[in-house]
Amino acid sequence: MQLIEKKFSSAIKLLGSNWSTAPNIAQSRPITISESIEPKLYGRELMVKSIIDDITKGKHSGEVLTVIPIIGPGGIGKTTVAQHIYHSGEVQKHFDVKVWTCVSLNFNVNKLIEEIQRYIPKDDHESCNGAASELIGQRLKNKRFLLVLDDIWDCCDEDEWKRLLVPFRKSQVLGNIIIVTTRFPAQAHIMVRKNDHSIYLQGLDSEPFEELLLNIIFGDDDQSRKDHIFLLEIGIMIADYRFEGEELINFWIGQEALHYSPHGESKRVEDIGLSHLTELVNYGFLEDEGEKDGRTCYIIHDLLHELARKVSSLECLSIDTQSQFPVESLAIRGEGSASGKELTQLLVYFPNLSDLKLWFCAKVTGLAVNVRGQHATETPGTTTSANKEDQQQDARANVDVIVASEEAEHGLLILPPQLQDLEIHGSPKLRLLGSNPHDDSNKDGRTGQGGGLWGAIGTGAELPLSNLTALTSLSIYRCGDLRGEGLWSLLAQGHLKELFVRGNPNFFVDSEQEIPSCSSKLQRLDIDDVSGFTAAAIRHSLLFSSLTVLSICGDYKVKSFTEEQEALLFVDSLGDITFICCHNLQSLPERLPRHPNLKRLHIWACGAIQMLPKEGLPSSLQELYIRECPKIQSLPKVDDLPSSLRYLNVRESGSEELRRQCRKLINIIPIVEV
């Protein structure tokens, strides 16, 4: 039994993750030969017969030269298919000359032509001193040939490919064939323009896959097959997960991995994502697996999956034990389906967590984790076994809350109070709360141990912010109607240094809870709802005298800033201001020219802004970026520019007049990009 299981494990590795290549494929690629080590084809018989018919008596037999790419990921069987075609009886009879060469990583036209020439029989009338390409043309002039170029990786120059074909186009007989195998569709597009010539290999269907698997493990031992048929279930489990195209693009959007076109094209971010997806398919990183419920699905090959795991091994944690981990930073990608129960089961392993990122955890409806947040301490010589058991229980997550909230599908999202960095992407069922205003034990605005949390059943999971007293950075992206009622008390506590909120139209609600007027310690603010943020902050008399970085991104409402908004946001401490995609913003803040410490100003895709402030630019400004703002036609006069300005970038401004003016500043400002 142990021997069979060992063989089965080896077979799974062979079939599932690494059929044909060593892990370090860049250093060493195996050289293939025309003889096949697989005497029998599984699941490819009809396809191979169809190809043979096409090249010997079908649609390709009447052409002078036809290139047929066979495309598929490593280990899918491209070389095996080519070998069976090459050695079939019909092909052996049909072609006068047959040449097989393994190209691999070394696509060098001159070397390839010389190598191929050596395998073609000499002609009695050929020139003795001719170049290799001339000799090929002379030898194949009146002979039908088959050439197999196996495992091409880096033919990226179409002109070089055409140069390779020159001597083979001189044949005066019909039906010449070049078969190419490659992992990358983009390579095939260089080699052939007719898609009907390309052959895309998919994974085996379940029946031939089972037959191949059993043959590798048991050979002809039928009795062993019957005794261990249950092992097939494990074989079926090796199939990768199928990603929907829309799912992948939304995932990239949530991670802010997609950027606007550098050429000033007004493309939607979804279209940019689709363009990247197409490239990943063309270069073999993802495979098109057809449609599921009307949507195109993709898989990633196991070799690339393993490569990704190794590359990210220092950044990502793979959990395969039941122990606890001393890590302080954790990112969870729910991909639209993670539930509160699943997250609870995971987070309980991280008692020291201080940095948590939740991406696309759309089904989080109830979660309690590590409620007390700290392990109880022992005093040597005074701890009884009963006390020790109580302390161990105190160090665990509150199981009663977990079960109750899961069963009700609603509840509180209770996170470790020592969290310093919290980031949530795409979790529309969360609601951020403050402490219970009716709880007399919690008048200081903080949540006491085991109490003071509140929530409305029926609204989804709720995350009390006020108990996260150590939180210094909060990021909330694309969470639908997520409300941040507890934000203001958190800002008033003075610990929060960074706040990023985008894609949450109702986040900056004005809660009824009273908080003391104070100056927040916030240093960096990134928002897309100026009016919502400032209205609540002004009502609570919050000041932001420590703010150094301000980014207003994607605010479609603001046309100009009120006096109160300017006084609140554009404080003297600011050193970096960015406006991105504020399409209705018509003018910059009036107090901008008087900023004493501003060093960097970035204005990007704000198409309604017609000019820079009439009073000029801040005297402290060192860097100015203007991108995709076609109505901004000019800068202040040279004498009015701040002497501190060291870097000017208007290369993608959208205004040729502005670029023309800036060219005159090339020898005046140290770095000018136009």
C-alpha positions, 0 to 999 in steps of 0.5 A: 500500500505504501508503495502504491501511495508513493507511486501515486504521489509521484504521478500526481506531481508528474501530471499536475505540476511539472510534466516536462521542466525543472523549476529553474527553467531559465538556466536549463531546458531539456533538449527534445528529440523526435522519438516519443517516450509516450507510445500511446496518446491519451485523448489526442487521437482524433486531433492528431489524425485531423492534423495529419489529414490536413497536411497530407491530403487536406487544406494545407496540401495545396499551399507552398508553405504552411506554418502550424503553431501548437500552443499550450502551457508546459507539460500539456503535451505539445511535444508529444503531439508533434512527435506522433505526427512526425512519426506517423506512417502517412507523414513518413510517406508523404514528405521527402525530407523531415527535420526535427530541431529543438529551439528552446531559449536560443532563437538565433536565425543564423545558427538555426539555419546552419543546424537545419542545413546539416540535417538535409541530404546534400544535392548532387548539383549544389554549390560547394561554397554556398551559404547555409540558407542558399544550400537549403534552398537548392536542396529543397527546391524539388522536395516536399519537406516537414520541419518541426521547430520544438519549444520556441520561447523568444522569437519576438522579432517578426523580421527575424522570423521572416528571414528564417522562412526565406530559404524554405519559400523557394520550394517548387513543390506544394504541401511543405509544412513547418510545425512550431510548438510554443507556450506563448500565444504571442509567439504564434501571432508573430509566426502566423496570421491565420488563426485557423492554422493555430492549434491550442492544446487544452487539458485532457478530459476526465476519462482519458486523464483517468486512463493515463493516471491509472496507467502510470501508477498500475500499468497492466495490473488490473487487480490493483486498479480495482483495489485502489480506484478510490485514489482517482478522487485525489487525482481529480482534486489536482484541477487550479481554480477558474477565475472569471475575467471580471473577477480578476479585473475587479481584484486588480482595481481593488489593489490599485494595480491598474493605472491610467494610460501614460499616453493621455488616452481616456480609457476606463479603468475596466478597459485597461484591466481587460487590455492587461488580461489579454496580454497575460493570455497572449504571453501564456501567464493565464489560459483561456478556459472557455465560458462559465455561465456566459463569462470567460474563465481563466486558469494559471498553470501550476509552474507559474503558480509555483513561481509566484509562490516563490517570488512572494515567499518573503511577503506572503504567508502560506498556512498549513499547520494548526499552530499560532504565528508571531506575524504582525502583518496579514493580508486576506483576499476574500475574492468575493466569497470569504465569510466571517466564520472563515476569517475568524478561523484564520485570524485566531492564529495571529495573536500579535496582529498589528496590520490587517488588510481585508480585500474583497471579503464581500460576505463578511457578516459576523466576526469576532477575533482575539477580543481581549487582544493581549495574553494574560501575564503570569506572576511566578510562584502565584499561578494556580492551575485554575488561574492558568486555565482562565488565563489561557481562555482569556487569550483566545477569541470569544467563541460565543460571539463568533457562533452567535453572530454567524448563526444570525448572519449579523454581528460585530467585527471585533478586531485585536485592539493592538491593531495599528494598520487596518485596510479594507477593500470591497467589503460592502456589508461592513459598518464602522461604528463608535461606542454605544452612546447609552452605555454609562460605563463608556463615557470616555468614548472608548470601548471597555473590555467585554462591553460598550459595543453596539450594532443594528441587527439586519445591517450586516457586520459592524466594526467598532472603531473606537476600541482600536486605540492603537490604530494609526492608519485606516484605509477603506476602498470601494466598500459600497454604502459602508458608513464610518460613524466611529471615525470622528471619535477615533480622530479625536483620540489623536492616534490616527496618522493616516486616513485613506477613503475612496469609493464609499459615498456614505462614509463620512456620515455626521454621527450624533455622538458628541466628541470634544473639540481638539486638534487631530494628529492626522498627517496624511489624508486621501479622500474623494468626498471633500464636502462630506468629510469637511462638513462633519469635521467642522461640526465636531470642531476638529482641526488638522494642524499636523496635516502634511500630505493631502490627496483629493482623488475622484471627487466629482462634486466639488467645483470650488472650495469654500472658505471653511473647507480651505481653512480646514484642509489647506493648512500651513503644515502641508508639504504635498498636495495632489488633485486627481480626477476631480473632473468638475473642479474649476479652480484651485484653492485661493490660499494655495499661493500663500502656503509657506511649506508646500513643496510638491503640487500634482494636478492630474486629469482635472479637465475643468481647471482653466488656469493656475492661481493668478497670485502665482505659485507658493514660494516654497514649491520645489516640484510641479506636475501637470498631467491631462489638464488641457485647459491649463495653457500657461505658467506664471512669468519666469520672474514670478516662478518660485526660485525654489522650483527644481522639477517641472513635468508637463509632458502629459499635460494635454496642452501643446501651448503649455509645453511650448512655454515650458521648453523655454525654461529648460535651462532655467529650471534644473529638470524640465520634462515636456 
